C-alpha cells in the first residue's frame, strides 16, 4: 500500500474555509472514484495552525499518480489555490509495516 501526504499551508484565516471548500467540492468523494483508492482524510492541527493535512491510502504509487493526473482534480485546483499561501507539499510513502 501507499500513503500520500499533502501539507497545505493556507492564507491567514482561511484554514476553515479551505476545509469547507474541500467538502463543498466533494474532493474526497471524487478521489474515492479513482482506481486504486482505499481511504482519505482531511485533518487540521489542534493548535489552530494555518495548515491542512490531507492523507490517503492507495493500492500503489501509480494509483495516486492517476489521481494527480485526473482532469477532475485539475477542475478544482484553481478555486482551492485561492485559499493557499504556497504550493502544497506532496509526499508519497510506501507502507512497510502496519497493524
N, C-alpha and C positions, 0 to 999 in steps of 0.2 A: 504494500500500500504506500501511498504518497500523501503527504500533507502539504498543502500550500498555505503560506502565511503572508498576509498582506497588511502592512502597517500604514495607516493613512493618518497624516497629520492634517487636522482641519484648521481653517482660519479661526481666529479668536471668536468664541461664542457660537460656532457653527457645528459643534460636535453632535448635539441632539438633532439638529436639522438634517445632518447627513444620515444619521440613523433612521430618521423618519422617511427620508428620501429613498433609502435602501428598501424600506417596507413599501412605500407607495409605488416604486418602480418594479417591485417584486423581483429584486435581484436574486435572492436565494431560490425562489421558485423557478426562475428562468435557468439558473445554474443547474438545478436539480434535473433538468431535462437533457443535460449534456451527457452523452455516453461516457460511462466510467465514473460518474458522480456517485459518491456514497453519502456524504453529510457535509453540512456547512454551519458556521456560527458567526454572528456579529457580536463583538464584545467591546465594552468600554471600561476604562480603568476606574476603580473605586475612588481614586483620589481626585477625580474631576478633571484630569489632564485632557488636553485637546487632541487625543488620539482615538482612533477606532481601529480595532484589530479584527480582521476577517480571516478565519481559518476554514479549511475544507479538507475533506478526505476524498481521495481519488484512487482508482484502481491502479493508476500508473502515471508517470510524468507526461506521457503522451495524452492521456485523458485531460489533464489540466491544460496542456498546451492547446488542445482542441477547444477548451473554453476560452482561452485567451484569444484565439483566432475566430471565435464565433461572432458573426455580424450582429447578433442580438446584443452582445456585450458592448460593442462599439456604439450602438444607438444610445446607450445610457451614459457613456463616458462624459460627454460634454456637460450635461447637467450636474453630474457628480463633481466634476472638476471645479465648478463654480464655488464649491464649499471647501476645497482643499487648499492648504498653504504650500504644498510641494507635491511632486510626483510621488505616488505610493512606492513603498519599498517591498517588492515581492521576493519571497524566498520559497524554494521547494525542497522538501526533506523526504528522504526515504525512511520509512518506519522500519527499524531493525529489530525492535522488541516492544511488545505491548502486553498488557494483562487485562 
